[in-house]
């Protein structure tokens, strides 16, 4: 039988682990579109960086967070069934997450972004199998390839975190990844980038609550907001000759 971790304050270390940019899950190699945005002149300084981050969290960030919350809910439900019936109770999990994956693909027009999301999801699952071996039965049942937001939700559940935790984690990652990359790409003061993040904190919390409300929704009813310039930038970046980041 499986032992489902109990969500609560004692799981805060698990949340910190997943939100740490030093987690060896590949995120450090990406700028989340910022490198191309700078090359195109869309981001030039701390002010335009803040605008970029705000636009990101209110569009694709909210979508990703909603899918993470939904993945956490489906995984936690499967784990409860596993507690009652052993690993056989986890059997429906793969199909449930595959349904989420199809809907997220439908919301991601850029082939480059779809590939990146799968690569980062695979790296997160691989990292967690090594870092937290107790999660392996759940991750094995989830399937070999999950897009990053779905992988985050699955891992969050396996570590005893809530849907709200998963949503907040993905939203923070959506803002922090380009913010940290800006230090290298713009030679900007790191205090300025983190001031941008701090300024977004109330919005991140509000968006996380909105995303969590979709945890139990049917996959096709999850948010479908778009950021067309991000899709265009991702495709342009694949053919960019000189680049510091993979995306």
C-alpha positions as CSV (number, residue, x, y, z in Angstrom):
1,X,0.0,0.0,0.0
2,X,1.0,3.6,-0.6
3,X,1.4,6.1,2.1
4,X,0.0,9.5,1.0
5,X,1.9,12.5,2.6
6,X,-0.4,14.7,4.6
7,X,-0.5,18.3,3.4
8,X,0.3,20.9,6.0
9,X,2.9,23.2,7.4
10,X,5.4,20.3,7.7
11,X,5.4,20.1,3.9
12,X,6.8,23.7,3.5
13,X,10.3,22.4,3.0
14,X,9.0,20.4,0.0
15,X,7.5,23.5,-1.5
16,X,10.8,25.4,-1.0
17,X,12.7,22.5,-2.7
18,X,10.5,22.7,-5.8
19,X,10.6,26.5,-6.0
20,X,14.4,26.7,-5.7
21,X,16.0,27.8,-8.9
22,X,18.9,25.6,-8.2
23,X,16.8,22.5,-8.5
24,X,18.6,20.4,-11.2
25,X,15.5,20.2,-13.4
26,X,16.7,22.3,-16.4
27,X,15.0,25.6,-15.7
28,X,18.3,27.5,-15.3
29,X,19.0,27.0,-19.1
30,X,15.9,28.9,-20.1
31,X,14.8,32.6,-20.2
32,X,11.2,31.9,-20.9
33,X,11.3,34.0,-24.1
34,X,13.0,37.0,-22.5
35,X,16.2,36.6,-24.6
36,X,14.2,37.0,-27.9
37,X,12.1,39.7,-26.4
38,X,15.2,41.7,-25.6
39,X,16.6,41.0,-29.1
40,X,13.4,42.4,-30.6
41,X,13.4,45.5,-28.4
42,X,10.3,44.5,-26.5
43,X,12.2,44.5,-23.2
44,X,14.8,47.2,-22.6
45,X,15.0,48.0,-18.8
46,X,13.5,47.2,-15.4
47,X,10.2,48.9,-16.3
48,X,9.6,47.0,-19.5
49,X,10.8,43.8,-17.7
50,X,8.1,44.3,-15.2
51,X,5.5,44.7,-17.9
52,X,6.8,41.5,-19.6
53,X,6.5,39.5,-16.4
54,X,3.0,40.9,-15.6
55,X,1.8,40.0,-19.1
56,X,3.3,36.5,-18.8
57,X,1.7,35.6,-15.4
58,X,-1.7,36.9,-16.5
59,X,-1.8,34.8,-19.7
60,X,0.2,31.7,-20.1
61,X,1.2,31.7,-16.4
62,X,-2.5,31.4,-15.3
63,X,-3.0,28.7,-17.9
64,X,0.0,26.7,-16.7
65,X,-1.0,27.2,-13.0
66,X,-4.5,26.0,-13.7
67,X,-3.2,22.8,-15.3
68,X,-0.7,22.3,-12.4
69,X,-3.6,22.6,-9.9
70,X,-5.7,20.1,-12.0
71,X,-2.8,17.7,-12.2
72,X,-2.3,17.9,-8.4
73,X,-5.9,17.1,-7.8
74,X,-6.0,14.2,-10.2
75,X,-2.8,12.8,-8.7
76,X,-3.9,13.2,-5.1
77,X,-7.2,11.5,-5.9
78,X,-5.3,8.6,-7.5
79,X,-3.0,8.4,-4.5
80,X,-6.0,8.1,-2.1
81,X,-7.2,5.2,-4.3
82,X,-3.7,3.7,-4.1
83,X,-3.8,3.9,-0.3
84,X,-6.9,1.8,-0.4
85,X,-6.0,-0.6,-3.1
86,X,-2.2,-0.5,-3.5
87,X,-0.5,0.5,-6.8
88,X,-3.4,-0.8,-8.8
89,X,-5.3,2.2,-7.5
90,X,-2.9,4.4,-9.4
91,X,-3.7,2.8,-12.7
92,X,-6.2,5.5,-13.9
93,X,-3.7,8.3,-13.3
94,X,-1.8,8.0,-16.6
95,X,-5.0,8.4,-18.6
96,X,-6.2,11.3,-16.5
97,X,-3.0,13.2,-16.9
98,X,-2.9,12.4,-20.6
99,X,-6.2,14.1,-21.0
100,X,-4.8,17.2,-19.4
101,X,-1.7,17.0,-21.6
102,X,-3.8,17.0,-24.7
103,X,-5.7,20.1,-23.6
104,X,-2.5,21.9,-22.8
105,X,-1.0,21.0,-26.2
106,X,-4.1,22.5,-27.8
107,X,-3.4,25.8,-25.9
108,X,0.2,25.9,-27.1
109,X,0.4,26.9,-30.8
110,X,4.2,27.0,-30.9
111,X,5.9,23.6,-31.6
112,X,9.1,25.0,-29.9
113,X,7.2,25.8,-26.7
114,X,5.5,22.3,-26.7
115,X,8.9,20.7,-27.1
116,X,10.5,22.8,-24.3
117,X,7.5,22.0,-22.0
118,X,8.0,18.3,-22.5
119,X,11.7,18.5,-22.1
120,X,11.4,20.4,-18.8
121,X,8.7,18.1,-17.6
122,X,10.8,15.1,-18.3
123,X,13.8,16.6,-16.5
124,X,11.7,17.4,-13.5
125,X,10.3,13.9,-13.2
126,X,13.8,12.5,-13.6
127,X,15.2,14.8,-10.9
128,X,12.5,13.9,-8.5
129,X,12.9,10.2,-9.0
130,X,16.5,10.6,-7.8
131,X,15.9,13.3,-5.1
132,X,12.8,11.8,-3.6
133,X,12.7,8.0,-4.4
134,X,9.4,7.6,-2.4
135,X,7.6,9.5,-5.3
136,X,8.6,6.8,-7.9
137,X,5.4,4.7,-7.8
138,X,3.3,7.8,-8.4
139,X,5.6,9.2,-11.1
140,X,5.7,5.9,-12.8
141,X,2.0,5.7,-12.9
142,X,1.8,9.3,-14.2
143,X,3.6,8.4,-17.5
144,X,7.0,8.9,-19.0
145,X,6.4,12.3,-20.5
146,X,4.4,15.2,-19.0
147,X,4.6,18.9,-19.9
148,X,6.2,20.9,-17.2
149,X,3.1,22.4,-15.5
150,X,1.5,18.9,-15.3
151,X,4.7,17.4,-14.0
152,X,4.8,20.1,-11.3
153,X,1.3,19.3,-10.2
154,X,2.0,15.6,-10.1
155,X,5.2,16.0,-8.2
156,X,3.5,18.4,-5.8
157,X,0.9,15.8,-5.0
158,X,3.5,13.1,-4.6
159,X,5.2,15.3,-2.0
160,X,2.0,16.1,-0.1
161,X,1.6,19.6,-1.4
162,X,-1.8,21.1,-2.3
163,X,-3.3,22.3,-5.5
164,X,-2.8,25.9,-4.3
165,X,0.8,25.1,-3.7
166,X,1.2,23.7,-7.2
167,X,-0.5,26.7,-8.8
168,X,1.6,29.2,-6.8
169,X,4.8,27.3,-7.6
170,X,4.2,27.4,-11.4
171,X,3.2,31.1,-11.3
172,X,6.3,32.0,-9.4
173,X,8.5,29.9,-11.8
174,X,6.8,31.7,-14.8
175,X,8.0,35.1,-13.4
176,X,11.2,34.2,-11.7
177,X,12.8,32.3,-14.7
178,X,12.9,35.4,-17.0
179,X,13.6,37.7,-14.1
180,X,16.8,35.9,-13.2
181,X,17.8,35.6,-16.9
182,X,17.4,39.4,-17.2
183,X,20.5,39.8,-14.9
184,X,22.6,38.2,-17.6
185,X,20.8,39.5,-20.7
186,X,20.4,43.1,-19.7
187,X,23.2,43.4,-17.2
188,X,20.5,44.7,-14.9
189,X,20.8,45.1,-11.1
190,X,19.6,41.9,-9.5
191,X,17.9,44.0,-6.8
192,X,15.8,45.6,-9.6
193,X,14.7,42.2,-11.0
194,X,13.7,41.0,-7.5
195,X,11.9,44.3,-6.9
196,X,9.8,43.5,-10.0
197,X,9.0,40.1,-8.5
198,X,8.2,41.6,-5.1
199,X,5.8,44.0,-6.8
200,X,4.0,41.2,-8.5
201,X,3.5,39.2,-5.3
202,X,-0.1,40.3,-4.7
203,X,-1.0,39.4,-8.3
204,X,0.8,36.1,-8.1
205,X,-1.3,35.2,-5.0
206,X,-4.5,36.3,-6.6
207,X,-3.8,34.4,-9.8
208,X,-2.9,31.3,-7.8
209,X,-6.3,31.4,-6.1
210,X,-8.0,31.7,-9.5
211,X,-6.0,28.8,-10.9
212,X,-6.8,26.6,-7.9
213,X,-10.5,27.1,-8.5
214,X,-10.0,25.0,-11.7
215,X,-8.4,22.1,-9.9
216,X,-11.6,19.9,-10.1
217,X,-12.7,21.2,-13.5
218,X,-12.9,19.2,-16.7
219,X,-9.8,19.5,-18.7
220,X,-11.5,21.2,-21.6
221,X,-12.9,23.9,-19.3
222,X,-9.5,25.1,-18.1
223,X,-8.3,28.6,-19.1
224,X,-7.2,29.1,-22.7
225,X,-5.5,32.5,-22.6
226,X,-2.8,33.2,-25.2
227,X,0.3,35.2,-25.7
228,X,0.9,35.3,-29.4
229,X,4.2,37.2,-29.3
230,X,5.6,34.5,-27.0
231,X,4.8,31.9,-29.5
232,X,6.4,33.9,-32.3
233,X,9.4,34.6,-30.2
234,X,9.9,30.9,-29.4
235,X,9.9,30.0,-33.0
236,X,12.3,32.8,-33.9
237,X,14.6,31.8,-31.1
238,X,15.1,28.3,-32.5
239,X,16.9,29.8,-35.5
240,X,18.8,32.5,-33.5
241,X,22.5,32.0,-34.2
242,X,23.9,33.5,-31.0
243,X,22.0,32.9,-27.8
244,X,22.7,32.4,-24.1
245,X,19.6,30.4,-23.3
246,X,17.7,27.5,-24.8
247,X,14.5,29.5,-24.9
